[in-house]
Amino acid sequence: MSDGFDVSVLEGKDRAELVAIAESLGEKVGARAKKADIVTLILKAVGADGGAPDSAADAAEAPSSEEAAPGDATEAAAADD
């Protein structure tokens, strides 16, 4: 993460600057969006809010196709007998 996307740096910018940053990242900012919401939007857009690690953890916790089909494991064990 670059220093430009540090929360304290973003909070120090005015709303117009935040809107420009968010839009340059491909995000749409509502006309009535609060400054704090725009900061959060920017951080999510660059993956600096911890969203990416949570997503990776969720993917790691998701059952694999082998775990999702317990019938297959039972059939494989029976075939080994």
C-alpha positions, 0 to 999 in steps of 0.5 A: 500500500502506498502512503497515498492510501493511508487512512490519515492521509486520505482523511486530510484531503478535502471531499473533492480530492477524495471523489477524484481519487475514487473515480480514478480507481473506477468507483462511483461516488454518490452526490451525497456520500460522506467523506468517511464513506468515500475514504472507505470506498477508496480503501476497499478499491485498493484492497487496503481495508483488510477486505482481501485477506478476509476474502482469502480466508473465506476461500481457504475455509470453503470446502473443496469439491472433494469435501463438498461431495461426501458420497464420493469419499464413501464410494472411494473407501468402499472401492478400496475394500 
